Every structure is written in structure tokens, then in C-alpha cells.
Amino acid sequence: MTIENPKSETSDEKVTLLRPKLSFETITFSDGTTLTLDDDDIVVFVGPNNAGKSAALRELEEWVGSSHAGLVIKNATVRQIGTTNDLRQYLEAKAQKIGATNSLRYAGIGYSIHSSHLTFFDTLSTRHTVSSFFAKRVTTETRIQDSNAAPSLALFRDPPTHPIHLLMMDPELTKDISNKFRHAFGKDLTPFRAGGSQFPLYVGERPTTPAGKDELSREFIEALQSSNVMLETQGDGMRSFASVILHVLAAQTHSIQFLTSRKLFSIRLKRGSSVVT
């Protein structure tokens, strides 16, 4: 994305806002198998219960901040895009700023980073202080519920606490997420703006907004409810998929590359070993 340069003498001058990024370059498993990954590759873990699938994901999340070997992941290398200065500029533009200058924190959904800790981004041994901005593991316990209705919020005044709040505030992101959901399931994903105490997501055919009306109009609401159903009433596959893409949205990664990746690795985990298939 771009933001206007506050130092520019003309409104046409723009500066590029880089979103700093960490991604795995290599992953070495407990049996010595090493994967070399491109930036947009997908890794899928398959195997029986207690084979180490959840442990691998947990250890990879922890590796981003600590680089310590675990039971399943013995080593990994991480590629870095951006610098501390890029991270500061990005958070200045995108994050919720909390506190006075000497205690300033940059916060968003899933992270809260003290401004003095941003320099640790460039140091592997201390990166845990900023790692929550770069890594998010959707746990087994919450992967279905995370796409449930968001609590009510004074949009554009209070900081968002749920990914659905971001959809409510940005029609273009809503369209982007809905297009990806339609690609997977053949149905639209529409936030219900007139939800009252909650903002749920509806699944089905998104109705056309009546001429001269908006999504809070009675006509739109009646059309939405007559041709759609609440996401919470649907199967685990739809709800889990929605949770994942919403979490990616919450991390402010607007290009969801994993949905159209060029290469897919399947890692079959067994007790005490791992085999690449």
C-alpha cells in the first residue's frame, strides 16, 4: 500500500509503506529431514493423534521468537523482510497507539508491543518481544469459534477487538475476504451490520444494495436474512476456513498468498520420526 508523504510539497508524491515480514526458509524435523521453503509455500501436517502435528505448529510459532529446538522441530532458519525502521513506520500508520511517548505501545488484534522493543526485530535472540506481530497460531480449541459473531463496538472510535470489526470498517477488505470464501465454497461471506449487540457473518448469496439505500436499510436486511444463513450454523470446514482468513486479515496481511500457492508440502508425522511425502 502507499501513504502520502507528510514532508511532500505536492499531494501527488507518495512513499511506499513496507510491511515487515518473517517467513521460514528451512525447517529441520526430529528425524533429520530438512525442508527448504519459498516465501509462498504451504506445509500441511498429517498423521494420527499424538504424532506431533499440534506440537510442530506450536514449536514453529515459538521459534519465531526464541529459536529454541523442541521435540519435533530441531532447527529452522527464518528470512526477514524489512528493518526496525520499517516496522516502526508500519506500526505508526496501522496500529493502535496506546500511552504517552515514554510508555507508547503499538497494539492490534493479537499483539501489543512497547515502542522501545522495536529494535529487537533485528536481533534473533530478542525477537520474542515483537514476535506476536509476525506469528499467529489458530489453536484447535478456538479454530471454529474464532469466526463467531463479534461483540458490538463503536466503529471508528474504539479500537477493534475482533477481525469482523475490520470487515465492518473496510468494504474493500470485506469484498476481498468474501471472494476468497466464494472461491472455496461457492458462497458469499457478508457481515451483518445491523446485528445490535453482536456482528455475525452470513453465508449465501449477498443481495444487491437497493438504490439509495445501504446495508442498514430494512430492504437489505430482509433480503440478506431471506437468502443467507448465519456462519455459526454451518459445518466445521466453513467455520474453520473463515477463522483462518479472518486471522490473516487481523494480522493486516491483505494478500492471502497461501490460498493460491504454487507448491504444497505434506509432512506425515509419526511417533519419533517425520517423513516428507
C-alpha positions as CSV (number, residue, x, y, z in Angstrom):
1,M,0.0,0.0,0.0
2,T,1.0,3.6,-0.1
3,I,0.6,6.6,2.2
4,E,1.1,10.2,1.5
5,N,4.5,11.6,2.5
6,P,3.9,14.3,5.1
7,K,7.1,16.0,4.0
8,S,6.0,16.3,0.4
9,E,5.3,19.6,-1.2
10,T,2.8,18.1,-3.6
11,S,-0.1,15.8,-2.8
12,D,0.9,13.5,-5.7
13,E,4.1,12.4,-4.1
14,K,3.9,9.1,-2.4
15,V,6.1,6.9,-0.2
16,T,5.9,3.1,-0.1
17,L,4.8,1.6,3.3
18,L,6.5,-1.8,3.6
19,R,5.0,-4.4,5.9
20,P,8.0,-6.2,7.6
21,K,7.7,-9.9,7.4
22,L,9.3,-13.1,8.8
23,S,8.9,-16.4,7.0
24,F,10.5,-19.8,7.4
25,E,13.4,-20.6,4.9
26,T,14.2,-24.1,6.2
27,I,12.7,-26.4,8.8
28,T,14.5,-29.5,10.2
29,F,12.5,-32.2,11.9
30,S,13.4,-34.6,14.6
31,D,14.5,-37.4,12.1
32,G,16.9,-35.0,10.3
33,T,14.6,-34.2,7.4
34,T,15.0,-30.6,6.2
35,L,12.6,-28.7,4.1
36,T,13.7,-25.7,2.1
37,L,10.7,-23.3,1.5
38,D,10.0,-20.5,-0.8
39,D,8.1,-17.5,0.6
40,D,4.7,-18.6,-0.5
41,D,4.8,-22.3,0.1
42,I,2.3,-24.3,2.1
43,V,3.1,-27.0,4.6
44,V,0.4,-29.5,5.7
45,F,1.0,-31.7,8.7
46,V,-0.9,-35.1,8.6
47,G,-0.7,-38.0,10.9
48,P,-2.5,-39.9,13.7
49,N,-3.4,-38.5,17.1
50,N,-0.3,-37.6,19.3
51,A,2.0,-37.8,16.3
52,G,3.2,-34.2,16.8
53,K,1.1,-32.1,14.5
54,S,0.0,-29.6,17.1
55,A,3.4,-29.7,18.7
56,A,5.1,-28.9,15.4
57,L,2.8,-25.8,14.9
58,R,3.4,-24.7,18.5
59,E,7.1,-25.1,18.2
60,L,7.3,-23.2,14.9
61,E,5.3,-20.4,16.5
62,E,7.7,-20.3,19.4
63,W,10.7,-20.5,17.1
64,V,9.8,-17.1,15.6
65,G,10.6,-15.5,18.9
66,S,13.1,-17.9,20.7
67,S,14.8,-20.1,18.1
68,H,14.9,-23.0,20.5
69,A,14.7,-26.6,19.5
70,G,11.7,-28.7,20.5
71,L,10.6,-32.3,20.3
72,V,9.5,-32.1,16.7
73,I,11.3,-29.1,15.3
74,K,15.0,-29.3,15.8
75,N,16.2,-26.4,13.7
76,A,14.9,-23.7,11.4
77,T,16.1,-20.6,9.6
78,V,13.9,-17.5,9.2
79,R,14.1,-15.0,6.4
80,Q,13.5,-11.3,7.3
81,I,12.0,-8.6,5.1
82,G,12.3,-5.1,6.4
83,T,14.1,-3.4,9.2
84,T,13.3,-1.9,12.6
85,N,12.7,1.4,10.9
86,D,10.2,-0.2,8.5
87,L,8.5,-1.9,11.4
88,R,8.2,1.4,13.3
89,Q,6.8,3.2,10.2
90,Y,4.3,0.4,9.6
91,L,3.0,0.4,13.1
92,E,2.8,4.2,13.2
93,A,0.5,4.0,10.3
94,K,-1.5,0.9,11.0
95,A,-1.5,0.1,14.8
96,Q,-3.5,1.5,17.7
97,K,-1.2,3.7,19.7
98,I,-1.6,3.5,23.5
99,G,0.0,5.5,26.2
100,A,2.3,8.6,26.4
101,T,5.5,8.9,24.5
102,N,7.7,7.3,27.1
103,S,5.4,4.4,27.5
104,L,4.0,4.1,24.0
105,R,2.7,0.8,22.9
106,Y,1.6,-0.3,19.4
107,A,-1.4,-2.6,19.6
108,G,-3.6,-4.6,17.3
109,I,-5.5,-7.8,17.4
110,G,-3.2,-10.4,18.9
111,Y,-0.2,-8.1,19.6
112,S,0.9,-5.3,21.9
113,I,4.5,-4.1,21.5
114,H,6.3,-1.4,23.6
115,S,7.9,1.1,21.3
116,S,11.3,0.6,23.0
117,H,11.2,-3.1,21.9
118,L,11.0,-2.5,18.2
119,T,14.8,-2.5,17.9
120,F,14.8,-6.2,18.9
121,F,13.3,-7.1,15.5
122,D,16.8,-7.1,14.0
123,T,18.2,-9.3,16.8
124,L,17.3,-13.0,16.6
125,S,17.9,-13.7,20.4
126,T,15.5,-11.0,21.5
127,R,12.9,-11.2,18.8
128,H,10.3,-12.7,21.2
129,T,9.3,-9.2,22.2
130,V,7.9,-8.5,18.8
131,S,7.1,-12.0,17.5
132,S,3.4,-11.7,18.3
133,F,3.1,-9.3,15.4
134,F,4.5,-11.9,12.9
135,A,3.2,-15.3,14.0
136,K,-0.4,-16.3,14.9
137,R,-1.3,-19.9,15.6
138,V,-5.0,-20.8,15.3
139,T,-5.4,-23.4,18.1
140,T,-7.5,-26.5,17.8
141,E,-9.7,-25.3,20.7
142,T,-10.7,-22.0,19.0
143,R,-10.3,-22.6,15.3
144,I,-14.1,-23.0,14.8
145,Q,-15.3,-20.3,17.4
146,D,-13.0,-17.6,16.1
147,S,-15.4,-16.9,13.2
148,N,-18.3,-16.5,15.5
149,A,-20.1,-13.2,15.9
150,A,-18.1,-10.2,17.0
151,P,-19.2,-8.1,20.0
152,S,-20.7,-4.7,19.3
153,L,-18.3,-1.8,19.1
154,A,-18.3,1.9,18.4
155,L,-16.7,1.5,15.0
156,F,-14.1,4.1,14.0
157,R,-13.9,5.3,17.6
158,D,-12.9,2.3,19.7
159,P,-10.0,0.0,18.7
160,P,-11.2,-3.2,17.0
161,T,-11.1,-6.3,19.2
162,H,-12.2,-8.9,16.6
163,P,-11.3,-9.4,12.9
164,I,-15.0,-8.9,11.9
165,H,-14.7,-5.4,13.2
166,L,-12.1,-4.7,10.5
167,L,-14.5,-6.1,7.9
168,M,-17.2,-3.7,9.2
169,M,-14.8,-0.8,8.7
170,D,-13.5,-1.6,5.3
171,P,-15.8,-2.6,2.4
172,E,-12.9,-3.5,0.2
173,L,-11.5,-6.0,2.7
174,T,-15.0,-7.4,3.1
175,K,-15.1,-7.9,-0.7
176,D,-11.7,-9.5,-0.7
177,I,-12.5,-12.0,2.1
178,S,-15.8,-12.8,0.5
179,N,-14.2,-13.5,-2.9
180,K,-11.8,-16.0,-1.3
181,F,-14.6,-17.6,0.6
182,R,-16.7,-17.9,-2.6
183,H,-13.7,-19.4,-4.3
184,A,-13.6,-22.2,-1.7
185,F,-17.3,-22.8,-1.1
186,G,-19.2,-21.0,-3.9
187,K,-20.9,-18.7,-1.4
188,D,-20.5,-15.1,-0.2
189,L,-19.5,-14.1,3.3
190,T,-21.3,-11.0,4.5
191,P,-21.0,-9.2,7.8
192,F,-24.4,-8.3,9.4
193,R,-24.0,-4.6,10.2
194,A,-27.4,-4.4,11.9
195,G,-26.6,-7.0,14.4
196,G,-27.3,-5.0,17.6
197,S,-25.2,-6.4,20.4
198,Q,-23.3,-8.7,18.0
199,F,-22.0,-8.6,14.4
200,P,-22.3,-12.1,12.9
201,L,-21.3,-13.3,9.5
202,Y,-23.9,-14.6,7.0
203,V,-23.2,-17.2,4.3
204,G,-25.1,-17.4,1.0
205,E,-25.9,-15.0,-1.9
206,R,-25.1,-11.4,-1.0
207,P,-28.1,-9.3,-2.0
208,T,-27.7,-6.2,-4.1
209,T,-27.9,-3.0,-2.1
210,P,-31.1,-1.2,-3.0
211,A,-30.8,2.1,-4.9
212,G,-30.4,5.0,-2.5
213,K,-30.1,2.6,0.5
214,D,-27.3,1.0,2.5
215,E,-26.7,-2.3,4.4
216,L,-28.6,-0.9,7.4
217,S,-31.8,-0.5,5.4
218,R,-34.7,-2.8,6.1
219,E,-34.8,-3.9,2.4
220,F,-31.2,-5.1,2.5
221,I,-31.5,-6.8,5.9
222,E,-34.7,-8.6,4.8
223,A,-33.0,-9.8,1.6
224,L,-29.9,-10.9,3.4
225,Q,-31.8,-12.9,6.0
226,S,-34.1,-14.5,3.5
227,S,-31.3,-15.8,1.2
228,N,-28.5,-16.4,3.8
229,V,-27.8,-18.3,7.0
230,M,-25.5,-17.5,9.9
231,L,-22.0,-18.9,9.6
232,E,-22.2,-20.2,13.1
233,T,-24.9,-22.7,11.9
234,Q,-22.6,-24.2,9.2
235,G,-20.2,-27.1,9.3
236,D,-16.7,-27.1,10.8
237,G,-15.0,-26.7,7.4
238,M,-16.6,-23.4,6.6
239,R,-16.1,-22.0,10.1
240,S,-12.5,-23.1,10.3
241,F,-11.7,-21.7,6.9
242,A,-13.4,-18.4,7.8
243,S,-11.4,-18.3,11.1
244,V,-8.1,-18.7,9.2
245,I,-8.7,-16.0,6.7
246,L,-10.0,-13.7,9.4
247,H,-6.9,-14.2,11.4
248,V,-4.8,-13.4,8.4
249,L,-6.9,-10.2,8.0
250,A,-6.3,-9.4,11.6
251,A,-2.6,-9.5,11.0
252,Q,-3.2,-6.9,8.3
253,T,-1.8,-9.2,5.6
254,H,-4.1,-8.2,2.8
255,S,-2.7,-10.6,0.1
256,I,-3.6,-14.1,1.3
257,Q,-0.9,-16.0,-0.6
258,F,-1.5,-19.4,0.9
259,L,-4.8,-19.8,-0.9
260,T,-3.1,-19.8,-4.3
261,S,0.4,-21.1,-3.5
262,R,2.5,-22.7,-6.2
263,K,3.8,-25.6,-4.1
264,L,2.4,-27.9,-1.4
265,F,4.4,-29.9,1.1
266,S,2.7,-32.7,3.0
267,I,4.6,-33.7,6.2
268,R,3.5,-37.1,7.5
269,L,4.4,-37.2,11.2
270,K,4.9,-40.5,13.1
271,R,5.8,-41.0,16.7
272,G,9.5,-40.3,16.8
273,S,10.0,-39.5,13.1
274,S,8.8,-37.5,10.2
275,V,8.6,-38.4,6.5
276,V,8.2,-36.0,3.6
277,T,5.6,-37.1,1.1
